[in-house]
Amino acid sequence: MFVLVEMVDTVRIPPWQFERKLNDSIDEELNKKLANKVMYNVGLCICLFDITKLEDAYVFPGDGASHTKVHFRYVVFHPFLDEILIGKIKGCSPEGVHVSLGFFDDILIPPESLQQPAKFDEAEQVWVWEYETEEGAHDLYMDIGEEVRFRVVDESFVDTSPTGPSSAEAASSSEELPKKEAPYTLMGSISEPGLGLLSWWTSS
Amino acid sequence: MARGARPARGPAGVLQAPGVHRGDPGVHRGARSRLWGVRRGAGSRSFSAWSSACAGDPRRRGGEDMEVKDANAALLSNYEVFQLLTDLKEQRKESGKNKHSSGQQNLNTITYETLKYISKTPCKHQSPEIVREFLTAMKSHKLTKAEKLQLLNHRPVTAVEIQLMVEESEERLTEEQIEALLHTVTSILPAGPEAEQQQNASDDVAMDEEDPA
């Protein structure tokens, strides 16, 4: 679920923090910059793991702050393909089932990856697995708050950095940006035995 | 200045701020603020040159962009992340004062949520010795690193879960091997918080210290 990513960055320490230990200031600055943010093609950054190397600090003309090049490792949430994860159902919509891990929310299980046959109950806005046994069909509801085990089948990164002024004409034709895209989404699947609500598979 | 080791310095050296120049920033040692004081007359020129150098061509911005050296340096188990975040929380609690500044809010949120998530998994009760013992015991089963990591993080108790985590388990493992694997996993890894009630039924001697009354 979590990986270690090695990165290099220049950290700026303002002069009023010079009395603090450099390592502490750098830890704080890096966490301030990266924690809880999604890096394009890398994943959701959690927290700093350690600093591997500190290069010399420079002071530039016109700016009293020191700039230090830091080599460090960061803990990033980036599940690998086909990894099994357990999350909570946040809600259902015609697009599929939305699952959340608490710290990461943008997980979608599209309708074709649900246990088949599945149908969307419009009245209750919930997806249902029509489980057939010899006795007849059981309707297994995927209610909000239930824990599900799912497999990660796809991930997509969207670059949400602001566009420059050149695209201002395109943007002004529509009132606002149409919708806020999540920078990092995961697609899940629960179409295998063992996947889906934990309560479906616990032996009683 | 005819020192060949410092290519950035030359007749026009004053216009190129050190560190901004691509090349070896290590050539300059420490802050050279005293040199700027010497070149009084050129002071204003160097400032504007520096700011234009920064705002201009990104190629000239040397070490100023963040760079990812290795996006997959190592896989971390949930237990390791749990340990790291718990230690971080302790440290921040001790140093007290600046936790609530707006800059730290993101770190607070993500550590709280991630800790909350991992605390509900069996990883909470693991320790470095348990993990080491688990990995030694796993050597005989010939599983890939990713499979062992999933077993460590999830602690499966049924054969169907093993089949999910181990690729092509029908071909690679016989039924007895799956049973043996399950037995190794459940005996070495401590049970999670909710699984304690389910453990009562099985005859495994519980590794957990709490007494699930």
Chai-1 contact restraints between the chains, C-beta under 6 A:
chainA,res_idxA,chainB,res_idxB,connection_type,confidence,min_distance_angstrom,max_distance_angstrom,comment,restraint_id
A,F2,B,L76,contact,1.0,0.0,6.0,A-B,restraint_1
A,F2,B,V81,contact,1.0,0.0,6.0,A-B,restraint_2
A,V3,B,N72,contact,1.0,0.0,6.0,A-B,restraint_3
A,V3,B,L75,contact,1.0,0.0,6.0,A-B,restraint_4
A,L4,B,A73,contact,1.0,0.0,6.0,A-B,restraint_5
A,L4,B,A74,contact,1.0,0.0,6.0,A-B,restraint_6
A,L4,B,L76,contact,1.0,0.0,6.0,A-B,restraint_7
A,V5,B,A71,contact,1.0,0.0,6.0,A-B,restraint_8
A,E6,B,K69,contact,1.0,0.0,6.0,A-B,restraint_9
A,E6,B,D70,contact,1.0,0.0,6.0,A-B,restraint_10
A,E6,B,A73,contact,1.0,0.0,6.0,A-B,restraint_11
A,M7,B,V68,contact,1.0,0.0,6.0,A-B,restraint_12
A,V8,B,E67,contact,1.0,0.0,6.0,A-B,restraint_13
A,V8,B,K69,contact,1.0,0.0,6.0,A-B,restraint_14
A,D9,B,M66,contact,1.0,0.0,6.0,A-B,restraint_15
A,T10,B,G63,contact,1.0,0.0,6.0,A-B,restraint_16
A,T10,B,E64,contact,1.0,0.0,6.0,A-B,restraint_17
A,N31,B,L107,contact,1.0,0.0,6.0,A-B,restraint_18
A,K32,B,G103,contact,1.0,0.0,6.0,A-B,restraint_19
A,A35,B,N106,contact,1.0,0.0,6.0,A-B,restraint_20
A,A35,B,L107,contact,1.0,0.0,6.0,A-B,restraint_21
A,A35,B,I110,contact,1.0,0.0,6.0,A-B,restraint_22
A,N36,B,N106,contact,1.0,0.0,6.0,A-B,restraint_23
A,N36,B,T109,contact,1.0,0.0,6.0,A-B,restraint_24
A,N36,B,I110,contact,1.0,0.0,6.0,A-B,restraint_25
A,V42,B,A71,contact,1.0,0.0,6.0,A-B,restraint_26
A,I46,B,I110,contact,1.0,0.0,6.0,A-B,restraint_27
A,I46,B,T114,contact,1.0,0.0,6.0,A-B,restraint_28
A,Y58,B,G19,contact,1.0,0.0,6.0,A-B,restraint_29
A,V59,B,A31,contact,1.0,0.0,6.0,A-B,restraint_30
A,V59,B,S33,contact,1.0,0.0,6.0,A-B,restraint_31
A,F60,B,A17,contact,1.0,0.0,6.0,A-B,restraint_32
A,P61,B,W36,contact,1.0,0.0,6.0,A-B,restraint_33
A,P61,B,S46,contact,1.0,0.0,6.0,A-B,restraint_34
A,P61,B,F47,contact,1.0,0.0,6.0,A-B,restraint_35
A,P61,B,W50,contact,1.0,0.0,6.0,A-B,restraint_36
A,G62,B,F47,contact,1.0,0.0,6.0,A-B,restraint_37
A,K69,B,G63,contact,1.0,0.0,6.0,A-B,restraint_38
A,V75,B,V81,contact,1.0,0.0,6.0,A-B,restraint_39
A,I84,B,Q150,contact,1.0,0.0,6.0,A-B,restraint_40
A,I84,B,L164,contact,1.0,0.0,6.0,A-B,restraint_41
A,I84,B,M165,contact,1.0,0.0,6.0,A-B,restraint_42
A,L101,B,Y117,contact,1.0,0.0,6.0,A-B,restraint_43
A,G102,B,E113,contact,1.0,0.0,6.0,A-B,restraint_44
A,G102,B,K116,contact,1.0,0.0,6.0,A-B,restraint_45
A,G102,B,Y117,contact,1.0,0.0,6.0,A-B,restraint_46
A,F103,B,I110,contact,1.0,0.0,6.0,A-B,restraint_47
A,F103,B,E113,contact,1.0,0.0,6.0,A-B,restraint_48
A,F103,B,T114,contact,1.0,0.0,6.0,A-B,restraint_49
A,F103,B,Y117,contact,1.0,0.0,6.0,A-B,restraint_50
A,P193,B,V160,contact,1.0,0.0,6.0,A-B,restraint_51
A,G194,B,V160,contact,1.0,0.0,6.0,A-B,restraint_52
A,G194,B,E161,contact,1.0,0.0,6.0,A-B,restraint_53
A,G194,B,L164,contact,1.0,0.0,6.0,A-B,restraint_54
